[in-house]
Amino acid sequence: MRSSLGALVSLAVVFATLAPFTLPASAHPISTELSEKFARGAYLDAAVDAEAGATADDLAFAARALLAQCMTGTDEPDAALIDQAARNAEAALKLEPDLDEARLQLAIALSLKSRPMDAMAAWTAGYGEKARKLAEGVLKSDPANFYAQGFLAVWNIEVQKRGGDMGAWMMNASIDKARAYYAAAASLAPDDIGIHWQYARALVSLDAAGYADEAMRALDRAINASAGDYLERIMQQRASELATALKADKASAQKLAETML
């Protein structure tokens, strides 16, 4: 009984600390004005305007903008904005249940929502498992969706980090699966900064010494790619900061990676 409880708590910690996967601008039909606001980092204005449109695409875009606001800040993400993003994504899915953009944004929102929770609350909420199913649902309808591939690469690493070998076994997660998802994403979008940055950050957070070379290759790809908007510039800056830290001291780099989004 005690060993079963220990495994349960271990998996609850997995769900409480899953790192979100940041995505760039929406691939769905959005006005030029909204796209421009997102590109320059005016995320709250973009979200307000998109919410007023109230179509499924608009609401999914609003969720994306709110989450980008959370992810580019220097403080812990704003819980109210995360809740608002989740509501927008859920509303979009009510209008269009198979909208991949909304699925992905809801997966990210759920990952962020679980961060401040204690272990058992996160387990009860089931956010980690739901986030994985949302991303897997995207891949079922669109196997070439590299955003979902990238999300699941990070998901597998985080399960290994927080749940250890037992948690990874129970959740059917592994570093090999993470690598496969990352390889697929990188093949489809070789110059996407978010794909490389999030994968590298997750690896360094797991084991900076053990995965230094692999993480550095991903960081180099993020650093050398062309940043197209404010969000990508922020991710690129963070990739550069982590690369510098990793070259100097792996233990310090791992601590830094654990604080980054």
C-alpha positions as CSV (number, residue, x, y, z in Angstrom):
1,M,0.0,0.0,0.0
2,R,2.8,2.4,0.9
3,S,4.6,1.7,-2.4
4,S,1.4,2.3,-4.4
5,L,0.8,5.6,-2.5
6,G,4.3,6.6,-3.2
7,A,3.9,6.0,-6.9
8,L,0.6,8.0,-6.8
9,V,2.3,11.0,-5.2
10,S,5.2,10.7,-7.6
11,L,2.8,10.9,-10.6
12,A,0.9,13.7,-8.9
13,V,4.1,15.7,-8.8
14,V,4.5,15.0,-12.5
15,F,1.2,16.6,-13.2
16,A,1.9,19.5,-10.9
17,T,5.1,20.5,-12.6
18,L,4.7,19.8,-16.3
19,A,6.2,22.6,-18.3
20,P,4.2,24.3,-21.0
21,F,5.2,24.3,-24.6
22,T,5.2,27.8,-26.1
23,L,3.9,28.2,-29.6
24,P,4.4,31.1,-32.1
25,A,1.7,32.9,-34.0
26,S,-1.5,31.2,-35.0
27,A,-1.7,29.2,-38.2
28,H,-5.5,29.8,-38.4
29,P,-7.2,32.6,-40.4
30,I,-6.8,35.7,-38.3
31,S,-6.9,39.4,-39.4
32,T,-3.7,41.2,-40.3
33,E,-4.3,43.6,-37.5
34,L,-4.5,40.8,-34.9
35,S,-1.4,39.1,-36.3
36,E,0.6,42.3,-36.2
37,K,-0.4,42.9,-32.5
38,F,0.7,39.4,-31.6
39,A,4.0,39.8,-33.6
40,R,5.0,42.9,-31.6
41,G,4.0,41.5,-28.2
42,A,0.7,43.4,-27.7
43,Y,-0.9,40.2,-26.4
44,L,-3.5,41.6,-24.1
45,D,-4.9,43.9,-26.8
46,A,-4.9,41.1,-29.3
47,A,-6.8,38.9,-26.9
48,V,-9.5,41.5,-26.3
49,D,-10.0,42.1,-30.0
50,A,-10.0,38.3,-30.8
51,E,-12.6,37.6,-28.0
52,A,-14.9,40.2,-29.5
53,G,-14.8,38.2,-32.8
54,A,-16.1,35.2,-30.9
55,T,-15.6,32.6,-33.7
56,A,-13.8,29.4,-32.8
57,D,-10.6,30.6,-34.5
58,D,-10.9,34.0,-32.8
59,L,-11.3,32.4,-29.3
60,A,-8.4,30.0,-29.9
61,F,-6.2,32.9,-31.0
62,A,-7.3,34.8,-27.9
63,A,-6.2,31.9,-25.8
64,R,-2.8,31.8,-27.6
65,A,-2.3,35.5,-27.0
66,L,-3.1,35.3,-23.3
67,L,-0.7,32.4,-22.8
68,A,2.0,34.2,-24.8
69,Q,1.6,37.1,-22.3
70,C,2.1,34.6,-19.4
71,M,5.1,32.9,-21.0
72,T,7.1,36.1,-21.9
73,G,6.9,37.7,-18.5
74,T,9.6,37.5,-15.9
75,D,7.3,36.6,-13.0
76,E,5.2,33.5,-12.4
77,P,2.3,33.3,-14.9
78,D,-0.8,35.2,-13.9
79,A,-3.4,32.6,-12.8
80,A,-6.3,34.8,-13.9
81,L,-4.9,35.0,-17.5
82,I,-4.3,31.3,-17.6
83,D,-8.0,30.7,-16.5
84,Q,-9.2,33.1,-19.1
85,A,-7.1,31.4,-21.8
86,A,-8.5,28.0,-20.8
87,R,-12.0,29.3,-21.0
88,N,-11.4,30.7,-24.4
89,A,-10.0,27.5,-25.7
90,E,-12.9,25.5,-24.2
91,A,-15.4,27.9,-25.8
92,A,-13.6,27.5,-29.1
93,L,-13.9,23.7,-28.8
94,K,-17.6,23.9,-28.1
95,L,-18.0,25.8,-31.3
96,E,-15.6,23.5,-33.3
97,P,-14.8,20.3,-31.3
98,D,-12.0,19.3,-33.7
99,L,-10.1,22.6,-33.8
100,D,-6.5,21.7,-33.3
101,E,-5.4,25.2,-32.4
102,A,-7.9,25.2,-29.5
103,R,-6.8,21.7,-28.4
104,L,-3.1,22.9,-28.2
105,Q,-3.9,26.1,-26.4
106,L,-6.0,24.2,-23.8
107,A,-3.2,21.7,-23.3
108,I,-0.7,24.5,-22.6
109,A,-3.2,26.3,-20.3
110,L,-3.8,23.1,-18.3
111,S,0.0,22.6,-17.9
112,L,0.3,26.2,-16.6
113,K,-2.7,25.8,-14.3
114,S,-1.1,22.8,-12.6
115,R,2.1,24.6,-11.7
116,P,1.1,26.1,-8.3
117,M,-1.0,23.1,-7.2
118,D,0.1,20.7,-4.5
119,A,0.7,17.1,-5.6
120,M,-2.7,15.6,-4.7
121,A,-4.7,18.5,-6.1
122,A,-2.9,18.2,-9.4
123,W,-3.5,14.4,-9.4
124,T,-7.2,14.9,-8.7
125,A,-7.5,17.5,-11.4
126,G,-5.8,15.3,-14.0
127,Y,-4.4,18.2,-16.0
128,G,-1.2,16.4,-17.1
129,E,-3.1,13.4,-18.6
130,K,-5.7,15.6,-20.2
131,A,-3.0,17.8,-21.8
132,R,-1.3,14.7,-23.3
133,K,-4.6,13.4,-24.7
134,L,-5.3,16.8,-26.3
135,A,-1.9,16.9,-28.0
136,E,-2.3,13.3,-29.1
137,G,-5.8,14.1,-30.5
138,V,-4.2,16.8,-32.6
139,L,-1.7,14.3,-34.1
140,K,-4.5,11.9,-34.9
141,S,-6.1,14.5,-37.1
142,D,-2.9,16.1,-38.3
143,P,0.1,13.8,-38.0
144,A,2.4,16.6,-39.4
145,N,1.5,19.0,-36.6
146,F,5.0,19.9,-35.3
147,Y,3.6,22.0,-32.4
148,A,1.9,18.9,-31.0
149,Q,5.1,16.8,-31.6
150,G,7.1,19.4,-29.7
151,F,4.6,19.5,-26.9
152,L,4.8,15.7,-26.5
153,A,8.6,15.7,-26.6
154,V,8.7,18.0,-23.6
155,W,5.8,16.1,-21.9
156,N,7.8,12.9,-22.0
157,I,10.9,14.5,-20.5
158,E,9.0,16.2,-17.7
159,V,7.3,12.9,-16.8
160,Q,10.8,11.3,-16.5
161,K,12.1,14.2,-14.5
162,R,9.2,14.4,-12.0
163,G,8.1,10.8,-11.8
164,G,11.4,9.0,-12.2
165,D,11.6,5.6,-13.8
166,M,8.4,4.4,-12.0
167,G,6.4,7.4,-13.1
168,A,7.6,7.2,-16.6
169,W,6.7,3.5,-16.8
170,M,3.2,4.1,-15.4
171,M,2.6,6.9,-17.8
172,N,4.2,5.1,-20.8
173,A,6.7,7.9,-21.2
174,S,10.4,7.8,-22.0
175,I,13.4,9.8,-23.3
176,D,13.4,7.7,-26.4
177,K,9.8,8.9,-27.1
178,A,10.8,12.4,-26.4
179,R,13.6,12.2,-28.9
180,A,11.3,10.7,-31.5
181,Y,8.8,13.5,-31.1
182,Y,11.5,16.1,-31.2
183,A,13.1,14.6,-34.3
184,A,9.7,14.6,-36.0
185,A,9.0,18.2,-35.1
186,A,12.5,19.4,-36.0
187,S,12.3,17.6,-39.4
188,L,9.0,19.3,-40.1
189,A,10.0,22.7,-38.8
190,P,13.8,22.9,-38.7
191,D,13.9,26.6,-38.1
192,D,11.2,26.9,-35.4
193,I,12.8,28.4,-32.4
194,G,10.2,27.2,-29.9
195,I,10.7,23.5,-30.9
196,H,14.4,23.6,-30.2
197,W,14.3,25.9,-27.2
198,Q,11.6,24.0,-25.2
199,Y,13.3,20.6,-25.9
200,A,16.7,21.9,-24.8
201,R,15.3,23.6,-21.7
202,A,13.5,20.4,-20.7
203,L,16.7,18.3,-21.1
204,V,18.8,20.6,-19.1
205,S,16.2,20.7,-16.4
206,L,16.2,16.9,-16.3
207,D,20.0,16.3,-16.3
208,A,22.3,19.1,-17.5
209,A,25.4,16.9,-17.2
210,G,23.9,13.9,-18.9
211,Y,22.3,15.7,-21.7
212,A,24.6,18.7,-22.2
213,D,25.7,17.8,-25.7
214,E,22.2,17.0,-27.0
215,A,20.7,20.1,-25.3
216,M,23.5,22.3,-26.7
217,R,22.7,21.2,-30.2
218,A,19.1,22.2,-29.8
219,L,20.0,25.5,-28.2
220,D,22.4,26.3,-31.1
221,R,19.5,25.7,-33.5
222,A,17.3,28.0,-31.5
223,I,20.0,30.7,-31.3
224,N,20.9,30.5,-35.0
225,A,17.3,30.6,-36.3
226,S,15.6,33.7,-37.5
227,A,13.3,35.2,-35.0
228,G,10.1,36.5,-36.6
229,D,8.2,38.0,-33.7
230,Y,8.5,39.2,-30.1
231,L,7.7,35.7,-28.6
232,E,10.5,34.1,-30.7
233,R,12.9,36.8,-29.7
234,I,12.2,36.1,-26.1
235,M,12.7,32.4,-26.5
236,Q,15.9,33.0,-28.4
237,Q,17.2,35.3,-25.7
238,R,16.5,32.6,-23.1
239,A,18.2,29.9,-25.3
240,S,21.3,32.1,-25.4
241,E,21.2,32.7,-21.7
242,L,20.9,29.0,-21.0
243,A,23.6,28.0,-23.5
244,T,26.0,30.4,-21.8
245,A,25.2,29.0,-18.4
246,L,25.5,25.4,-19.6
247,K,29.0,26.1,-20.9
248,A,30.1,27.7,-17.6
249,D,28.6,25.4,-15.0
250,K,26.2,22.5,-15.6
251,A,24.8,22.4,-12.1
252,S,23.9,26.1,-12.2
253,A,22.5,25.7,-15.7
254,Q,20.2,23.0,-14.5
255,K,18.9,25.2,-11.7
256,L,18.4,28.0,-14.2
257,A,16.5,25.8,-16.6
258,E,14.1,24.7,-13.8
259,T,13.0,28.3,-13.4
260,M,12.5,29.0,-17.1
261,L,9.4,28.8,-19.4
